[in-house]
Amino acid sequence: MPEASLHAFPAKSWPESPVWAEVHAAAERRALEQPYLTEFMMPVLRASTGRQMLIGALAARLSHSPGDRALAAQILSSVGDETLLGETEADIAAVVSRDPASPDPLVALLNFKGFQALQVHRFSHRLWRDGRIEAARWLSSQASLVFGLDIHPGARIGRGIMLDHGLGIVIGETAVVEDDVSMLQHVTLGGSGRAKGDRHPKIRRGVLIGAGAKVLGNIEVGAYSKVAAGSVVLEAVPPYSTVAGVPAKVVRTHGAGEMPAVTMDQRID
């Protein structure tokens, strides 16, 4: 993109968090350095607010056709919850601080499918909560097709979440994920049979769930605990504990100062 043409996208005052000014500035730099990426950056470059950036980027990724893109943008834009953008900003901060592969917020917004799928879920959950069930299902289905994750729109997910890689993650309808949780690829928060009603796990604050772990049934994983990669959790996990194995058992307890979701330390010793 020639430098002069960037004058069409002047700096904004950004009434939201400064993170959106950082995203916009990074998009301008990428467009100058690699002009062939200009069209890819357009959802950010054309936006005048963080909300517009988010909706534009998600609609572009959810589309298999121009019609899909228009419908995605229409549905996303119809969600008016003013708390949503703050949750997205907390998720961006989590990704940038915990993932060494994320040099800046723009990369998460435009490239990280775990982050993108989570943001689509934030919209679909609000639609589900408001009784707009078919719109919620459409968004959730499109996200599953595009990103390879399956998050039921009924699942309740807190702020500051990182779905690292994201591929193969499954989160059931009545699951609860509290703030500041990290989980890796192929994690399942599922049911344990054909029970109806409240049937999925409750993941408390600060938990780290390793790659391939399965947490099944209406059980609680206590705050600041760690589930080792490949484990199958069928019973409640106490706070400040590390569990491992099939079925998972407590292999270690740790002090209140340890924050597995932040350190991303996968070791169990």
Helices and strands as residue ranges (DSSP letters): G 3-8, H 19-33, G 35-37, H 38-45, H 50-62, H 66-77, H 84-98, H 105-111, H 113-129, H 133-147, E 150-151, E 156-157, E 162-163, E 170-171, E 176-177, E 182-183, E 188-190, E 202-203, E 208-209, E 214-216, E 220-221, E 226-227, E 232-233, E 241-244, E 249-253, H 260-263
